[in-house]
Amino acid sequence: MRQEVQPPVRRSKGGLEVETFDAVRTVLAVRSYQDKPVPSDLVRRIVEAGRLTASSMNGQPWHFIVVEARETLRRLGTLARSGPYVAQAPLAIVVAIEKTRFAVSDASRAVQSMILTAWSEGVGSNWVGFLGMTEVKGLLGIPEDLDVLAIIPFGYPGRAVGRGKKQRRPLAEVAHRERFGQPFQ
């Protein structure tokens, strides 16, 4: 017998309901973190969000290395030229990918799932690096046949961040109906 798929139930966290669109609308890059650990059940949920993400032909071409050891985070911060703030985060997830045609796209989707899951729980993050991080492979024992796509630091924001205050082009400039150049209204 076929089961019906139900839409997600709205969940209340401390009186604040965070829906998917609200998380997408309000998520911001966080580059400074409080010295406060991310609870283990939330770390598990963040990693699970990545694991459950859809992938091309269900290939799941990713591996997630959860890093919480202070010294390893410090070393990651020195290796991540575009994100030295990784060193101050209480948690980072290094995303390694198989060398397949859709791995970058699939793992990027998984990263976004993890970022949005964390954000909906008040934990900020940011994407650091993009491929070519061979030193990270040695530090974490990542096999040679995998690439490091990104390092994602996570933590409670170090300072207040506005929710939803983004500078984005208007929808009319980036969305079209039926053909390019026809306004989406």
N, C-alpha and C positions, 0 to 999 in steps of 0.2 A: 504494500500500500504506500502510495506517495505521500510524503509529509508536506504540509504547507509551510512555506518560509514566512516567518513573521517579521515585520520591521522591528528595529531595535526599540526597546522601551526607554523612555526618558528617565534618566537616573538623576536623583538629587544628591548633591555633594555639599553638605553644610548649608543647605537652603538654596544653593545656586545650581540651576539646571544648565548643563552645557550640552547643546545639541551639535551634531556634526557640522552643520553650516556655521554655527557660531564659533566653533573651534577654528574652522578655516578662515572665517572673517576676522578673527581677533588674534590669531597666532603671530607672534613677532620673534625675531632673532634675539636670543639672550646670550650675552657674552660675559656676564659676571654673575657669580653664584654665591649664595650664602654658604657658610661652613655648617651645613646641615645635611645629614645623609638622606637619600631617597629610600623610603621604606621598602623592604625586600618584596612585599606583595605587589607593590607598584612597579618595581623593577621587572618582576616576572610578567606583569600585564603589558608593560612596554615591549618586552622581547616577544611575547606572545602575539602582540599586534603585528609585529614584523613577520613572524612565522606564518600567520594566518592570511597574509596579503596574497591576492591572486597573482599568478605569474603565467607567462606564455607557456602553453601546453603543460601547465602544472609542473614546470621544470624546477622551481624553487632553487635557483642557482646561487643561494646566499648562505653565509655563515655569519653569526653574530657573536663577537667576543666581548663579553661584559667585563669591564675593568673598573674595580673600585679601590684597588691598592694605591695608596697615596703616592708611593715612589714611581709606580708604573704610570700613573696619570701625569706626574711631573715629567717623566721621560717622553711621554706622548706629546706633551705641550712643547717640548724642545724640538721634536721631530716635525710637528705640524706648523709649517711656516706661516700659514694663513690663520692659524688659531692657537696662539700660545696660551690663551685663556683656558684651554683644555686642562692645563695643570692645576687650576683652581676648582674645577668641577668635582663634585663628589662621586660622579659616575660618568663613564664614557662607554659607548658601544662602538666597536670597530666593525665595519661591515666589509667582509671579504666576499669576493664573487668568483664564480667559475668563469673560465674564458669561453663564453658562449655568445651567440648572436644577440640574445635579448637580455643578458645578465644586467647590464647597466640600467636599462629601463625597468626591469622587474625589481631589482634591488632599490632603485630610486623610489619606487612605489612603496616598498617596505619601509624605507627611511621615513617617508611622509606619514605612513600609518603610525610609526613609533613616535614621531614628533607630535602629531595631533593627539594621540593617546596621553602622552605626558602633559601636554598643554591643558587638556581637559581636567587634569588633576592638579593644576597649579605649578607644574614643573616646566621650566623653560629649557630650550636647547638651540642648537644651530648646527648647520652642516659645515664641516671643516674638511678641506682638501678635496681632491678629485683625482683618483688614480695616481700612479707614479710614486707611491709612498713605500718604496722597497725597504727602508730602514724599519718601518713598523712591522713588516713581516718577520724580520729577525728578532725584534723585541718580543713579539707575541708567539713565536713558533708557528707562524702561518706557512703552510706548505707552498713550495715554489710554483705549483700549478694553479694557484689562486692569485687574484689581484686584490689589493686593498682599495675599495671604492671611496670610503669616507670614514672619518671619525666623527661621532655625534656625542658631544658632551651634554650632560643633563644635570639640572640642579634647580633649586628654588632661586628665583631671580634675586640678585644682590641689591637691586634697587627697584622701586616701583616702576612698572611698565604699564603703559596705557593699553587697553584692550580695544582693538579695532581702529586705531588711529594710523592708517596707512596712507602713503602717498602712491596712489595707483592711477593710471590713465582711466578716463571715463569709459564705461562699458561701450558707448557708441563708437569709440575709437578702435576697439579691439574685437568686437563681436559683429558678425554680419549674418544676414538671413538669406539662405538659399544660394547666394553667390557673393563673392568678395565685392565689397563696395556698396552692397545694399544694406541699409541700416537695420540693425537689430533693435526693435523697439518693444 
